[in-house]
Amino acid sequence: MHLRRGGIEQACATWHRAIDHMDGVRSVRTRKAVHRMRGDLARFRARGLRCAAELDERARDFLVGG
């Protein structure tokens, strides 16, 4: 929702909280959600936005850990 409205910083903050809550949860559904999030972030990473790059790194670590 935040992302659709142009609020990348708010979207990143929300996704960070979501990953916090997913800590220790390893399911197909959580992995799909993180993959989708990374796809949504791609255009912002390409622009060099720091919040997107940091979140992508955290999401990548989440996926590798599971």
C-alpha positions as CSV (number, residue, x, y, z in Angstrom):
1,M,0.0,0.0,0.0
2,H,2.7,2.5,0.9
3,L,4.7,1.6,-2.2
4,R,1.8,2.1,-4.5
5,R,1.3,5.6,-3.0
6,G,5.0,6.4,-3.5
7,G,6.1,6.0,0.1
8,I,9.2,3.8,-0.4
9,E,10.6,4.7,3.1
10,Q,7.3,3.8,4.7
11,A,7.1,0.6,2.7
12,C,10.7,-0.3,3.8
13,A,9.9,0.3,7.4
14,T,6.8,-1.9,7.2
15,W,8.7,-4.7,5.5
16,H,11.5,-4.5,8.1
17,R,8.8,-5.0,10.8
18,A,7.3,-7.9,8.9
19,I,10.7,-9.6,8.6
20,D,11.1,-9.0,12.4
21,H,7.9,-10.9,13.0
22,M,8.8,-13.7,10.6
23,D,12.0,-14.4,12.5
24,G,12.2,-18.2,13.1
25,V,9.3,-18.9,10.7
26,R,10.2,-20.9,7.7
27,S,7.3,-21.6,5.4
28,V,6.6,-21.5,1.7
29,R,4.3,-18.6,2.3
30,T,6.8,-16.4,4.1
31,R,9.5,-17.2,1.5
32,K,7.1,-16.2,-1.3
33,A,6.3,-13.0,0.5
34,V,10.0,-12.1,0.8
35,H,10.6,-13.0,-2.8
36,R,7.7,-10.8,-3.9
37,M,9.0,-8.0,-1.7
38,R,12.5,-8.2,-3.3
39,G,10.9,-8.0,-6.7
40,D,8.9,-4.9,-5.7
41,L,12.2,-3.3,-4.4
42,A,14.2,-4.0,-7.6
43,R,13.4,-0.7,-9.3
44,F,14.3,1.2,-6.2
45,R,17.5,-0.7,-5.7
46,A,18.5,0.1,-9.2
47,R,18.1,3.8,-8.4
48,G,20.5,3.4,-5.5
49,L,18.0,4.1,-2.7
50,R,19.6,3.2,0.6
51,C,16.5,1.9,2.4
52,A,15.8,-0.4,-0.5
53,A,19.3,-1.7,-0.7
54,E,19.4,-2.4,3.1
55,L,16.1,-4.1,3.1
56,D,17.1,-6.2,0.1
57,E,20.2,-7.3,1.9
58,R,18.2,-8.3,5.0
59,A,15.6,-10.1,2.8
60,R,18.4,-12.0,1.0
61,D,19.8,-13.0,4.4
62,F,16.4,-14.2,5.5
63,L,16.0,-16.4,2.4
64,V,19.5,-17.8,2.8
65,G,18.9,-18.6,6.4
66,G,15.9,-20.8,5.6
